[in-house]
């Protein structure tokens, strides 16, 4: 009974992730602009680059989206947060203390970032300034920032992802990078249906963690999101495959390719609709194996929740992006 309950919970979570990604729900432009203004102001006060602050805040927002308080956190300008005890001080008799002097006396970390003389945990500007001040305390430079971020999250993957988000924000000069595109040109000859969760047997019994989009050899494969190439190369299951991380913590996986776009490499930055490879039938064997199945793109999405990464059904998102591209005629 417990196993059934856990399985049901997992499928419910997969459903929520699929629905959220497919919904295309974006934050209001005003909220995005407010965040950018807070990042810039806090950067000027602390010396911490605005894109690093935005990257840390994005990482927290991605995790908050999976918590019970996720809806509330998503509505706030800043998702960075602290416990009351950490903010006010472990031995502070007042967990809701907002006086910077008594907070400091009890070794709390809360600081006044808005300049109103109060250090309020409920104030997003105070939280952001406090977070930035802690980062700055480790000293300037890339290496010190990496150490500071690791000490805050104690996770190497967090450091990697936050740096990636910061690169994207810095490259495009905005945090509004929510656009997506269908992975194949609509003018190409393709077909697909829901295949996530289907049984697979090659290399051992397992489930299919993606959607197969059948198309002609050499059909261009496009990036579905703004992101950074985390992985590129051969795998005996996926053949020539590619992995791109977007700002929501989603890892977009493209497999069975016939080749890659020119100059694409690990660390490359992508944008929606950008050509990244070509449909093929590689995989299911040693390096170079081709033709064990009809040409198609295996497209999967994996989400990072701050602890681990897991697959969820990309089909609803693909249908939405296909319809969106049809409106744009791209």
C-alpha positions in Angstrom: 0.0 0.0 0.0 2.9 2.3 0.8 4.6 1.5 -2.5 1.4 2.3 -4.4 1.1 5.6 -2.5 4.7 6.5 -3.4 4.2 5.6 -7.0 1.0 7.7 -7.2 2.9 10.6 -5.6 5.6 10.3 -8.2 3.2 10.3 -11.1 1.4 13.3 -9.6 4.7 15.2 -9.4 5.5 14.3 -13.0 2.0 15.5 -14.1 2.5 18.8 -12.3 6.0 19.3 -13.9 4.6 18.5 -17.3 1.6 20.8 -16.9 3.7 23.7 -15.6 6.2 23.5 -18.4 3.5 23.0 -21.0 1.3 25.8 -19.7 3.8 28.5 -20.8 3.0 30.4 -17.6 5.4 33.3 -17.4 5.9 36.0 -14.8 4.4 39.5 -15.5 6.9 41.8 -17.2 6.6 44.2 -14.3 7.8 41.6 -11.9 10.7 40.7 -14.1 11.7 44.3 -14.4 11.4 44.8 -10.6 13.7 41.8 -10.0 16.3 43.2 -12.4 16.2 46.6 -10.7 16.7 44.9 -7.3 19.6 42.9 -8.6 21.3 46.0 -10.1 20.8 48.1 -6.9 22.1 45.3 -4.7 25.1 44.7 -7.0 26.0 48.4 -6.7 25.8 48.3 -2.9 27.8 45.0 -2.4 30.0 44.6 -5.5 28.4 41.2 -6.3 27.7 41.0 -10.0 23.9 41.3 -10.7 23.9 38.2 -12.9 25.3 36.1 -10.0 22.5 37.3 -7.7 20.0 36.6 -10.4 21.4 33.1 -10.9 21.2 32.3 -7.2 17.7 33.7 -7.0 16.7 31.6 -10.1 18.1 28.5 -8.5 16.0 29.1 -5.3 12.9 29.8 -7.4 13.3 26.6 -9.3 13.4 24.6 -6.0 10.6 26.6 -4.5 8.3 25.7 -7.4 8.2 22.1 -6.1 7.5 23.0 -2.4 4.1 23.6 -0.9 4.9 27.3 -0.6 6.0 27.4 -4.2 3.0 29.4 -5.4 3.6 32.1 -2.8 7.3 32.1 -3.5 6.7 32.4 -7.2 4.7 35.6 -6.7 7.4 37.3 -4.7 10.1 39.4 -6.5 12.9 37.5 -4.7 12.9 33.8 -3.8 16.1 33.8 -1.7 15.0 33.2 1.9 16.3 32.3 5.4 14.8 30.7 8.5 13.7 33.0 11.3 16.5 31.7 13.6 19.2 32.2 11.0 17.9 35.7 10.3 17.3 36.9 13.9 20.0 34.9 15.7 19.8 31.4 17.3 19.5 32.7 20.9 17.4 35.8 20.0 14.2 35.6 22.2 12.3 37.4 19.4 12.2 35.3 16.2 10.5 38.3 14.4 13.2 40.8 15.4 13.8 43.4 12.7 16.2 45.7 14.6 19.6 45.4 12.9 21.5 46.1 16.1 19.8 43.4 18.2 20.0 41.0 15.3 23.7 41.6 15.1 24.1 41.2 18.9 22.6 37.7 18.7 24.7 36.8 15.7 21.8 36.9 13.3 22.5 37.5 9.6 19.6 39.9 8.8 20.5 43.2 7.4 18.7 46.4 6.2 18.9 46.5 2.4 16.1 49.0 1.7 17.5 51.8 3.9 14.5 52.1 6.2 16.3 51.2 9.3 14.7 47.8 9.6 15.9 44.3 8.7 12.7 42.6 7.8 12.7 38.9 6.8 9.5 39.7 4.9 11.2 42.4 2.8 12.6 40.9 -0.4 15.1 43.8 -0.7 16.5 43.0 2.8 16.7 39.3 2.0 18.6 39.9 -1.3 21.0 42.4 0.3 21.7 40.0 3.2 22.3 37.2 0.7 24.6 39.4 -1.4 26.5 40.6 1.7 27.2 36.9 2.7 28.5 36.2 -0.8 30.7 39.3 -0.8 32.2 38.3 2.6 34.1 35.5 0.9 36.0 38.1 -1.2 36.0 39.2 -4.8 36.8 37.0 -7.9 35.3 34.0 -9.6 37.0 31.4 -7.3 35.8 33.1 -4.1 32.3 33.3 -5.5 32.3 29.5 -6.3 33.5 28.8 -2.7 30.8 31.1 -1.3 28.0 29.5 -3.3 29.2 26.0 -2.4 29.2 26.9 1.3 25.6 28.1 0.9 24.3 25.1 -0.9 26.9 22.3 -0.2 26.3 21.0 -3.7 28.6 21.1 -6.7 25.8 20.9 -9.1 24.3 24.1 -7.6 27.5 26.0 -8.3 27.5 24.8 -11.9 23.9 25.6 -12.5 24.0 29.0 -10.9 27.1 29.9 -13.0 25.2 28.8 -16.1 22.1 30.9 -15.3 24.4 33.9 -14.7 26.1 33.4 -18.1 22.7 33.3 -19.8 21.4 36.4 -18.0 24.7 38.2 -18.8 24.7 37.2 -22.4 21.1 38.2 -23.2 21.0 41.2 -20.7 17.8 40.0 -19.2 16.2 37.4 -16.9 13.2 37.0 -19.2 14.3 33.8 -21.0 11.1 31.7 -20.9 10.5 31.4 -24.6 10.5 27.9 -26.2 10.4 26.3 -29.7 9.5 23.0 -31.2 12.6 20.9 -31.8 12.0 20.3 -35.5 11.0 22.8 -38.2 7.3 22.6 -38.8 8.0 22.5 -42.6 9.8 19.1 -42.1 8.2 15.7 -42.4 7.7 14.4 -38.9 5.4 12.4 -36.7 5.2 11.7 -32.9 2.9 10.4 -30.2 3.2 10.0 -26.4 5.9 7.4 -25.7 7.1 8.4 -22.2 7.0 5.5 -19.8 6.8 2.8 -22.5 8.8 -0.4 -22.0 12.3 -0.6 -23.4 14.5 -3.7 -23.4 17.9 -3.0 -25.1 20.6 -2.9 -22.5 18.2 -4.1 -19.8 14.6 -3.6 -18.9 13.8 0.1 -18.4 11.2 2.7 -19.2 11.3 5.2 -22.1 12.2 8.6 -20.7 11.2 10.8 -23.6 9.1 11.2 -26.8 10.3 9.8 -30.1 9.8 12.3 -33.0 10.2 10.3 -36.3 11.6 12.3 -39.2 13.8 12.0 -42.3 17.6 11.6 -42.0 19.3 15.0 -41.7 16.3 16.9 -40.6 17.5 19.9 -38.6 17.1 19.6 -34.8 16.6 22.8 -32.9 17.1 24.0 -29.3 13.8 24.2 -27.5 15.0 26.8 -25.0 17.6 29.3 -24.0 20.2 27.2 -22.3 23.8 26.0 -22.0 25.1 22.8 -23.6 26.1 20.6 -20.6 26.9 17.4 -22.5 27.7 16.5 -26.1 29.1 13.2 -27.5 28.5 9.5 -27.8 26.5 7.2 -25.5 25.8 3.5 -26.3 22.0 4.1 -25.7 21.5 7.5 -27.2 24.2 7.5 -29.8 25.3 11.0 -30.7 23.4 12.9 -28.1 23.2 16.4 -26.6 22.1 17.9 -23.3 21.0 21.5 -22.8 20.2 23.1 -19.4 17.6 25.9 -19.3 17.1 28.5 -16.5 14.2 26.5 -14.9 16.6 23.7 -14.0 15.3 21.5 -16.9 17.8 19.4 -18.8 16.7 18.9 -22.5 18.0 15.7 -23.9 18.4 15.1 -27.7 19.5 11.6 -28.7 20.1 9.4 -31.9 21.5 12.4 -33.8 23.3 12.1 -37.1 25.6 14.9 -36.3 25.9 18.3 -34.6 25.6 21.9 -35.8 29.0 23.5 -36.7 30.9 25.0 -33.8 28.6 23.6 -31.2 30.5 22.4 -28.1 30.1 21.9 -24.4 29.4 25.3 -22.8 27.8 26.7 -26.0 24.8 29.0 -25.3 21.6 28.3 -27.2 18.4 30.1 -27.9 15.0 28.7 -29.0 14.9 27.6 -32.6 18.7 27.5 -33.0 20.0 24.6 -35.1 22.0 22.2 -32.8 22.0 18.9 -34.7 20.4 16.6 -37.2 18.0 13.6 -37.0 19.7 10.2 -37.3 19.5 6.6 -36.0 22.7 6.4 -34.0 23.0 4.3 -30.8 22.3 0.9 -29.3 25.9 -0.2 -29.7 29.6 0.8 -29.7 30.6 4.3 -31.0 29.5 4.9 -34.5 26.6 2.3 -34.5 23.8 3.4 -36.9 20.6 2.1 -38.4 19.3 -0.2 -35.7 15.9 1.6 -35.8 14.2 4.2 -38.1 15.6 7.7 -38.0 14.1 9.8 -35.2 14.8 12.3 -32.5 14.5 11.0 -28.9 13.6 14.1 -26.9 13.5 14.0 -23.1 13.3 16.5 -20.2 14.8 16.0 -16.8 14.2 18.3 -13.9 16.6 19.1 -11.1 14.9 19.6 -7.7 18.0 20.7 -5.7 18.8 17.1 -4.7 18.5 14.9 -7.7 17.3 14.8 -11.3 14.4 12.9 -12.8 12.5 12.5 -16.1 9.0 13.7 -16.8 6.8 13.5 -19.9 7.7 16.1 -22.5 4.7 15.4 -24.8 2.4 18.1 -23.4 5.2 20.7 -23.8 5.9 19.5 -27.4 2.3 19.9 -28.4 2.2 23.4 -26.9 5.5 24.5 -28.5 4.3 23.1 -31.9 1.1 25.1 -31.7 3.0 28.2 -30.7 5.5 27.8 -33.6 2.6 27.3 -36.0 1.2 30.7 -35.0 4.6 32.2 -35.5 5.0 30.2 -38.8 8.6 29.1 -37.9 
